[in-house]
């Protein structure tokens, strides 16, 4: 096609064989893939961008009468029913018989599975068409990442039975994963809430089928009931003060020698390091101070603590000891399998040399953290405002340099 062709003409060209497909599911898979290109390049609210595009496409193609044009119009109207003009789209005279089945599905099962650490939860919903002409029973899988608070990926698969069986077998064979039937309303609420955040990201996760399958997955999940889902039976989080006291009095602290710390400087570092762990937990989605895993440990040791905290040498020496004990403590408090505790402990040991290197180089310090570190290195108390003002006056020429 000519490079100057409008995006609407490009869509019509890409969908030129849509009316020759075997079933409604195939057409919906084609339609969601085409809309995925709009979703992936949008600069702001991606869902809104897709909705606007579909509305403009429907308006621009009103007079198209070919089987392909009228069919893809119906597919888009089904996938994005809140787009302008979607409700007015009518079946074309040459449309294939399966067009009547577009979007006419019912959920046949809702499930959730994830890792025992609580890093990620996947929601799996199976759907069947009202009529066999629509296509096979299929599955929608949405992956919610609790460490970054987004729906990280969505996937639509055409063999629901095979996908469900594979997930069941995977979870049965791995003691670090769990599987359960899930309330349909909670599935929709959780995925929608996190997907809304994903839609606003400046850049999307690099891997997966998020962009290509997003429109169809959202249309399917919109068929589930919303709201009024029973709350999960989760205990209230203990206060940071109580948690720190319990941790330092526990067997894990003793195992790593934290109960033997008596020097004033070391004690100050010990309590500072514990406070860093709790402060980091508060920055994660959900804020559960006991949710600790290899992934969370990596975020803490290799990123957050360097950007957000100023460590002196005593702190840098203490933090690995505290982190080792914290890993064991959280595993016990959450009754995680021994394999989970071992895996986290091993990963922390692997990260500690890199933590030490990053501390030494300072390469991941934020500008603010680097500035405070500079003050301390030159003997300025960061809590002494008069001393800071004096330092700024004395170093104004350095600060003004490009």
N, C-alpha and C positions, 0 to 999 in steps of 0.2 A: 504493500500500500504506500501511497505518497506520504512523505514525512509530514506534510502540512495538513493531513487529514485531521478532523476534530477527534477528540477522545470518544465521542459517541459513535462516529463511524468506525473507529478502531474496535470498539466493543462489538458492534454489529458484525464486523468482519471476523472477529475471534469466535463469535457465536453463530457463525453461518450454518453450522451443522447441528445446532441444538435440537431441531425438530426431528432429527434422524436418530437421536439417542433412544435407548431401550426402555427407560423408565424415568419417573419423576426424580428419583434420588440422583441419578446421573446428571440430570439437568440442574438440580439444585447444587450439586458439587461443582459443576462448571460455573454457575452463576456466582457462587461464593468465592471461587478462585479469581474471577474477573474483578469482583468488588475488592478483593484483597489488595490489588494493585493500588486502588484509591486509598484504602486504609493505610497502607505502608508508607505512602509518600505524604500524607497529610501532615501539616505543621502544627496544628492545634488539636482541638477535640476531634479525634479520628472518627468516632461513631457519628458525630454530627456531619463530618465531611462526606461520609458515605451516604448519609441520609439526603444531604443536599444534592450530591451527584445523581442519585437515583431519581430524585424529583425532577432534576433538569433533563436527565435522559428520557424519562417518560414524556415530558413536555416536548422535547425535540423530536421524538419518534412517533408522535400521535398518528401521523398519516401513513406510516409504514404498514404495508399489508402483507408482506411475505410471511411464510410460515415461521422462518427463523426470527424475524423481528417481533412478531406478535407473541411468540413463545418466550423469548428472553425477556420481553416486557412483563409477562406474567410471572416469570421466575423472580425477577427483581422485586416486583410488587409483593410477592410472597415472602421473600427474605427480609425486606425492609418495609413492612406494612404501614409504618408511620411516616413514610416519605410522601411529599406532596404529590397528589394525583394517584397514589397507589390504589386507593379504594375505587377509583373509576376505571381501572384497567379491566377490559373484557376479553373473553376468549376469542381468538381469531378463528376464522372459518376453516383454515387449513391446519390448525394446531393438532398435534397428535392426541390420541385418546387419553394418555396418561396425564395430560395437563390438569385434569379434574382432581388428581391426587396430590398436586403440589401443596405441601404444607399440611396435608390432612393425615396427621399421625397422632398416636397416643403413646404416652410413656408406659413401658412395660416393666421397668425395674430401676431403682435408684440405689447407688452404692457409694461408699467412700473407702479410701485406703491411703496409707501414708507410712512415714517412718516413725519409729518410736520416740525419736528426739522431738518431733513436732516441727521440723523444718518445713516440710511440704505435705500438703493433702491433695490427693487427686479425687475428683468426683466423676463418677461414671453413670450415665443414664442411657438406657436402651429404649428405642422407639420402634414402633411398627406402623405401617400404613393401614388405612382403613380397608384398602383394596390391594390385592396382590400386584395390580398394574403399577402401583406406586414404586415398588422396588423391595429389596430385602429389609429385614429387621436390621437396624444399624445402631451404632453407639456414638455418644458424644462424651468425650473425656476432657475435663478441664483441670489444669494443674495450678493450684494456689501455692505461692511461695510465701511463707510467713516471715521470713527474714527480711524481705524487701517489700512485702505487703501488696503484691500484685497477682493477678492471674497471669502466670508466666507463659502458659501455652494452652491451646485448645486443639482438639483433634476430632474429626468425624471419620469413623470407620464403617465400612459397609457390611461387616460380618460381626454382629453383636455377640452371637454365641461364642465365636472363636476368641474375641477380645476379652469377654468376661471370663472365659475359661483360663486364658493365659494369665490374667490378673490374679485369679484365685490360686492358681498353681504357684505363681511367683511369691505371693504372700505366705502361702502354706510352707514353702521351702525356706523362707528367710525369717528368722526370729526377730530381726530388726524392723520388720514391717507388720502392719495390721490391716484387717479388712472387715468391713461391716456393711449391713444394709443401712441406708441413710434416709432421713426424712426429706421428701421432695422439696418442701418449702425451704429447708435449710440449704439444700444444694443450690437452689436458685438465689437465695439471699447472699450466700457466701461468694458464689462465682460473680454475680452481678456487682456486688460491692467492690470486689478486688478488680474486676474488669473495668470499672469506671476509672480507676486509678491508672490502669494500663493504657486506656484510651488517651490519656493526657500526657503520656511519656514523650519526651523529645526524640528518643530512639527506642526501638523495640528490641526485645531479646533476639539475639542473632540466630538462634537455632529453633527449629520446631515449625509448626504450621499455624501459628497464631494469626497471621495476616490472612492467609488463604482460606482458613476455615472459620474465621470469626463470625461472619454474617450468618452462616447456617447454624453454627453452634448457638449463637444468641437467639435466633428464631426458635430453635427447638427448646431451649431452656425457658423461654418466655411462656411456654405452654404449661410449665409447672406452677403450682400455687405459690403466691408470694406472701411473706409476712406470717405472723402468728405461729411461728415455729417454736416448739418447746425448747427452753434453754438447755445447754449442755450441763451436766452435773460436774461442775468444776469448783474446787475449793477457792476461797478468797486468798489473794496473795498476802503473805505475811509482810509486815512493815520492814523497811530496810534495816532499821535498828535491831528488831528482833531476829531477823535473818542473819545479820552479821554476828550477833551474839551467839546464836545457835551454831553457826559455822565454826567460829573460833573455839567453841567448847566441845566440838565433835571429834570423833576418832580420826577423821581425815586430817584435820589440822594437826593432831598429835603425830600422825604417821609421817608427816612431812616436817616435823620439828617446829611448827608455828607456836606451839604451847611453851616452847623454851625461849622464845624471844623476850628479852628483858631490857636490853639496852634502849635508852630513850629514843635514839635516832632510828633504830630498827623497829621499835614499836610504832613510831610515827609512820614509817614506810609501810609497815604491815597494815595498819588501819587505812592508810591512803590507798593502798592497792585493793583492799576489799571494797572500798567506796567506789573505785573505778569500775570494778566488775558490776556493781549494782547500778551505777550511773549508765553504763553501757546498755544494760538490760532495759532500762527505761526508755532508751532511744529506739528500740526495736518495736515493730508492730505488735500490739498486745501487751508489751511491757512485762511479761512474766519473768521474774528474776531467776527462776529455777530452770527455765528452758535453756539448756546448754547442750551443745553438740559439736562435732568437728567443724561444721560450717560456722557456727556462732563463735567458736574459739578462734577461727581464722579471721573473722571480721574484727574481733577484739584485738588479738595479738599482732596482727600484720597490717592493720589499717587504723581502726578507731583510736586506739591508745596513742598512736603517734601523731594523729591530727588534733586530738582533743586534750591531751595531757602533757604537762611538763614534768619529766622524770629526772631526778638527780641520780647519782650512781647507786645510792642505797636503794632507791625505788626500783631501778632497773635490775638490781640483783635480787630483790625480794619478789618481784612480780611473777617470775616463773614458778617459784615455790608456791605462791598463793594460787596460781592458776592450776597447778597440778592438784592441789588439795581441793580446790573448787570443783574440778572435773569429777573427782571421786564423790564429793559431797552431794552434788546435784543428782548424780546417778543413783545414789542411795535414797535420797529424798523422794525421787520420782519412781522408785522401784523398777528401774530399767534392767533389762537382762544383763548378765555379766559380760556378754559379748559386746554390748553397747558401751559399758564402762571401759572395757579394755580398748575398744576401738578409739574412743575419745582420748583416753590417756596416751595411746600410742601416737595419735595425730598431734597432740599438744607437744610431745617430746620432739617430733619432727619439726614443729614450727619454732621452737625456742631458739635454735641457732639463727634463723632468719629474723626473729624478733630482735635478737642482740645486734645483728648487722644493721637493721633499720634504725635501731637506737643510736648506734655509733655514727652512722652517716647522716641521720636527720633528714633523709631524702623525702620522707612522707609528712614532714611537719607542715602544718598549715602556716600561713603568714603570721597569724596571731600567736600561735604556739611558738613559732620561731622567735618572734619578738620578745615574748616573755622569757624564753630560754636565754636570749642574749642579755636581758636585764640581769637575770640571776647569775650568769657567767661573769658579769662585770660587778657583782657584789651589790646590786640594787634589789631591795626588798619589793616584790611586786604588790605588796599590800600597803606600802608606804607611798601615799600619793605625792607628798612633797619631794621625796627622793626621785620619783618617776619624772616629775616636772623638771627637776634639776638636771636629770639625765637627758631629757628631751632638749632642754636649752643648750646643753653642752654638745649635743650630737646633731643639732639641727642641720648642719652642713652635710652630714652623712645621709640623713633621711631625705634631703632634697635632691640627692644625686639620682640620675636615672638608673 
